[in-house]
């Protein structure tokens, strides 16, 4: 069962990202402040949920949260400042856009760049531990998936509606055949000459 808070009587915002390891598309980050007694039996790390459950939980979280925000950093900016800094930038933007100022940030994972004037706690597997981080993981994931579905229509040969921009074998084959587009992260060394694609039995 998810924990409702890390520190009692503190306005906490859960933070998580989606798409950090993708070959294509922006990195998204969400920040969510839940009411103290928010509970839903399906709420969990977004990776542990079926797509239909994430889509069901998204409007519930958006309606019930005290404050929430989803922000993104595009591939050109990722290439300019690197994916780690772009992830921090998206997370900071999500916090800045909250309608309430949190007193503590609960961040999924090991690393975070301190945000001005607000303490933070990094929590490994935090999205499977604390409700606010789980909620943030769901918003970041669903908003990013929706974005990838939209740009799939522009470049259907990469099949982003299925792989969401991750480096699947199918996606790598498509890159080898069609090259990169402006939605790809050029700094990820994914040009056809730089990726190892097995053919046949070799």
C-alpha positions in Angstrom: 0.0 0.0 0.0 1.3 3.4 -0.9 2.3 5.8 1.8 0.3 9.0 1.9 3.2 11.3 2.9 6.9 11.3 3.8 6.7 14.0 6.5 3.5 14.6 8.4 1.9 18.0 8.3 3.9 19.1 5.3 2.7 20.2 1.9 4.5 17.7 -0.3 4.7 17.5 -4.1 5.6 14.2 -5.7 7.7 14.5 -8.8 8.5 12.1 -11.6 9.5 12.0 -15.3 8.6 10.1 -18.4 10.7 9.4 -21.5 14.1 10.0 -20.2 15.6 7.0 -22.0 13.7 7.5 -25.3 15.3 8.0 -28.7 12.5 10.4 -29.8 10.1 12.9 -28.3 10.4 15.3 -25.3 11.1 14.3 -21.7 8.1 15.1 -19.6 7.9 15.8 -15.9 4.9 16.1 -13.5 4.5 17.5 -10.0 1.5 16.6 -7.9 0.3 17.8 -4.5 -2.4 15.4 -3.3 -4.9 15.9 -0.5 -3.8 14.2 2.7 -6.4 11.4 2.5 -6.3 10.8 -1.2 -6.6 7.1 -2.0 -7.4 4.9 -4.9 -6.9 1.1 -4.9 -5.2 1.1 -8.4 -2.9 4.0 -7.7 0.7 2.8 -8.3 3.9 3.3 -10.3 2.6 4.0 -13.8 4.9 1.2 -15.2 3.0 -1.3 -13.1 -0.4 -0.3 -14.5 -2.2 -1.1 -17.7 -2.8 1.8 -20.1 -6.5 1.8 -19.5 -5.9 2.1 -15.8 -3.5 5.0 -16.3 -6.1 6.7 -18.5 -8.8 6.2 -15.9 -6.6 7.6 -13.1 -5.4 10.6 -14.9 -8.6 12.7 -14.8 -9.2 11.6 -11.2 -5.8 12.8 -10.2 -6.2 16.1 -12.1 -9.6 16.7 -10.5 -8.7 15.7 -6.9 -5.1 17.0 -6.6 -4.6 20.2 -4.6 -2.3 21.3 -7.4 -0.6 19.6 -10.4 1.5 20.5 -13.4 3.0 18.7 -16.4 5.9 20.2 -18.3 8.2 19.1 -21.1 11.6 19.8 -22.6 11.9 19.1 -26.4 14.6 17.1 -28.2 16.5 20.2 -29.4 16.9 21.4 -25.8 17.8 17.8 -24.7 20.6 17.8 -27.3 21.8 21.2 -26.2 22.0 20.7 -22.4 22.0 16.8 -22.2 19.2 14.6 -21.0 20.0 14.7 -17.3 19.9 18.6 -17.2 16.8 18.5 -19.4 15.1 16.2 -16.9 15.9 18.6 -14.1 14.7 21.5 -16.2 11.3 19.8 -16.8 11.0 18.9 -13.1 11.8 22.5 -12.0 9.3 23.8 -14.6 6.6 21.5 -13.2 7.2 22.7 -9.7 7.3 26.4 -10.8 3.9 26.0 -12.5 2.1 24.6 -9.4 -0.7 26.8 -8.1 0.5 26.0 -4.6 4.1 26.3 -3.4 5.1 23.0 -1.8 7.2 22.8 1.4 9.0 19.5 0.3 9.6 17.8 -3.0 9.5 14.0 -3.1 11.5 13.0 -6.2 11.5 9.5 -7.8 15.1 8.2 -8.2 18.6 8.9 -7.0 19.3 12.4 -8.3 17.8 15.9 -8.3 19.1 19.4 -8.8 17.9 21.4 -5.8 15.0 23.7 -6.5 15.2 27.3 -5.1 14.1 27.5 -1.5 12.4 24.1 -1.3 13.9 21.0 0.3 13.7 17.7 -1.5 14.0 14.0 -0.8 15.2 11.6 -3.5 13.5 8.2 -3.1 14.5 5.1 -5.1 11.3 3.4 -6.4 9.4 6.3 -4.9 6.7 5.9 -7.5 5.9 2.6 -5.9 6.2 4.0 -2.4 4.5 7.3 -2.1 1.1 8.3 -3.5 2.1 11.7 -4.7 5.0 10.4 -6.7 2.8 7.6 -8.2 0.3 10.2 -9.2 3.1 12.3 -10.8 4.3 9.2 -12.7 0.9 8.6 -14.1 0.4 12.2 -15.3 3.9 12.3 -16.9 3.4 9.0 -18.6 -0.1 9.7 -19.9 0.7 13.2 -21.1 3.8 12.0 -22.9 2.0 9.0 -24.5 -0.7 11.4 -25.8 2.0 13.6 -27.3 3.7 10.6 -29.0 0.4 9.5 -30.5 -0.1 12.9 -32.0 3.3 13.0 -33.7 2.9 9.4 -34.8 0.5 10.7 -37.4 3.3 12.8 -38.8 5.8 10.0 -39.0 3.9 6.7 -38.9 6.9 4.6 -40.1 8.6 4.9 -36.7 5.4 3.4 -35.1 5.5 5.8 -32.1 2.0 4.8 -31.3 3.4 1.5 -30.1 7.0 2.1 -29.0 6.4 5.7 -27.7 9.9 6.7 -29.0 11.8 4.0 -27.1 14.7 2.3 -28.8 12.9 -0.9 -29.7 14.3 -3.1 -32.5 11.5 -2.0 -34.8 12.3 1.6 -34.1 16.0 1.1 -34.8 15.1 -0.6 -38.0 13.0 2.3 -39.1 15.8 4.7 -38.2 18.2 2.7 -40.4 15.7 2.8 -43.2 14.3 6.3 -43.0 17.0 8.2 -41.0 16.3 10.6 -38.1 13.6 13.4 -38.0 13.4 16.5 -35.9 11.7 14.6 -33.1 14.7 12.4 -32.5 17.4 13.2 -30.0 20.6 13.6 -32.1 22.9 13.5 -29.0 21.8 9.9 -28.2 24.1 8.4 -30.9 21.3 6.7 -32.8 22.3 7.4 -36.4 22.1 4.3 -38.5 25.9 3.9 -38.7 26.1 4.0 -34.9 23.5 1.4 -34.0 23.9 -2.3 -34.1 21.0 -3.9 -35.9 21.1 -7.7 -36.3 19.9 -9.1 -39.6 19.1 -12.7 -40.5 21.0 -15.2 -38.3 24.1 -13.2 -38.0 
